[in-house]
Amino acid sequence: MILRSLQVWLVPLVLTFTSISSDAMRATAQTIYPFTGNYRTTVNIKPISGNISQVFEVGLSDDAPYDLGLYEGLTYSVLDANGNLTFNNNPEVFGVQGFPQGYIVFGSNINKLFGTSDASASVNFGNLTAKGSGVVNITDGEGIFKNATSTLLFSEEDIVNLGSTTTLKGQALVSGSIEVPQEVPEPKTMMPLISIGLIGASFIVRRRYHRFAG
């Protein structure tokens, strides 16, 4: 009966140590980088098929952190009769084939962010202005942003210059936070801790056993 009592007491303790070990293996750490940048933008919209265009965008910033003062992107757009533009990085969404997938890259040195974007804009052909907004989906990076993920928000206001290639020049605000996973200790680094705990547990069990036996 004494032995059974000790076994009942020991099992939860062993499970607790096992749980600690499992949690260590599953633990994830991450660094959060807050981000806000004001960019001077140039957007060149080149028609490729009907109302579908290929869009190249460049942005320059004096206040973007982490050396991300430059961004460049390729995307595609479709213009409706009301002057509304819808953008997508995948040209096949608009039914055109044989064009490269779009992208967006922040940074030109060690630190970089890679991703895609989804956006929409409205063009006022009366006063030749445009307003747009959307998201940048960060999928990876380099430097301090290796394996980064995030969703950044942006809004933009432009002056429209019509031509065979329509050019939009304006200002964009990009903001959000960038999440970067960090390495966690290998499970073997937890073994000394677990061993110490089990030794301590066995010592307590022996004391309880001798007390019951006496």
Secondary structure, DSSP 4 states (H G I P E B T S, - for coil): -HHHHHHHHHHHHHHHHHHHHHHHHH--EEEEEEEEEEEEEEEEEEEEETTEEEEEEEEEESS-STT--EEEEEEEEEE-TTSEEEEES-GGGGT--S-PPPEEEE-SSS-EEEEEEEEEEEEETTTTEEEEEEEEEEEEEEGGGTT-BEEEEEEEEEEEE-SSSEEEEEEEEEEEEEEEEE----GGGGHHHHHHHHHHHHHHHHHHHHHHH-
